[in-house]
């Protein structure tokens, strides 16, 4: 798998003295910065991962945005609004980090809107009840933190630095979700049923967020060697399960996995088989909400055209005024 990732049509990647020096810097925990030499495959991997991460943040605003007008209280509405705005901000930091690698925002957005770039599978599931907002914060943001804390130590400086602030905000998101679940789980029988139903529907898709099993992960070997990823998909998935199962039990909820049980010998929770066919269907564009999500993004892009045009016209005007002042 590693040798596959190093294949480069230009023949420039993987074998020369520059590559050895680059790998030595990575091994020494040096940070790689935008103007440093880097192998093309490293650059491509980062553009792919950072931009897909950015797209996930932006598409991730949609399922929760769906509940802003229906949040049960003003306090809940304010917190949800802040969370969704944070996600927009995360998308922007991440697009900016990707742009330091020589790709433009326009190219990245085009890749999303034409369906060429992926975004996290999790955002292709619907938010059917208020409890889903709790489950997203608790499970989806919980999984995101588990995956993203190690990215704060990623070898590429701009990505690592953007992840530090993102993780702080994700931590608030996770707590607001768990608090919603706590209130529902301690509420009326109907509220408890809502919380249980949300866990039933979000549990397995949350486990899929960590990506395919290690044996099927195309990029893990190279990304681990380059210290973009610090843990494999399966290792992070297991850490997430180990941290989350006791939280669910504390809430008095049952996980939709009859095989789930604590393994005293390994110290981990053993879990059942993930439906990887479902994961592949969602990635291929055939999940419950894929079409709806892309249609919403395309509409937003078209409706925002005047804002982009106005911003460009304003910038051009400012430049002209500055040039005129310089000439005087
Ligand atoms: N969904 O070789 P692999 C959030 C793709 S947003 C879709 O293991 P890698 C939040 C993968 O891209 C959460 N696609 O890949 C926002 C690759 O396809 P390509 C997003 C997936 O990159 C709002 C192929 O499968 N977080 O936190 O080594 C509200 C083979 O996989 C998925 C990030 O993006 C998936 N679940 O590892 C709340 C974190 N899994 O690109 C929360 C940064 C895999 O060859 N990303 N694929 O066409 C990563 O850490 C890594 O990219 C992954 C995958 C662990 C996701």
Boltz pocket constraint, residues with backbone or C-beta under 6 A from the ligand:
constraints:
  - pocket:
      binder: B
      contacts: [[A, 48], [A, 49], [A, 52], [A, 53], [A, 54], [A, 56], [A, 57], [A, 60], [A, 61], [A, 87], [A, 118], [A, 119], [A, 120], [A, 121], [A, 122], [A, 136], [A, 140], [A, 141], [A, 144], [A, 147], [A, 208], [A, 209], [A, 210], [A, 211], [A, 212], [A, 216], [A, 217], [A, 218], [A, 219], [A, 220], [A, 223], [A, 233], [A, 283]]
      max_distance: 6.0
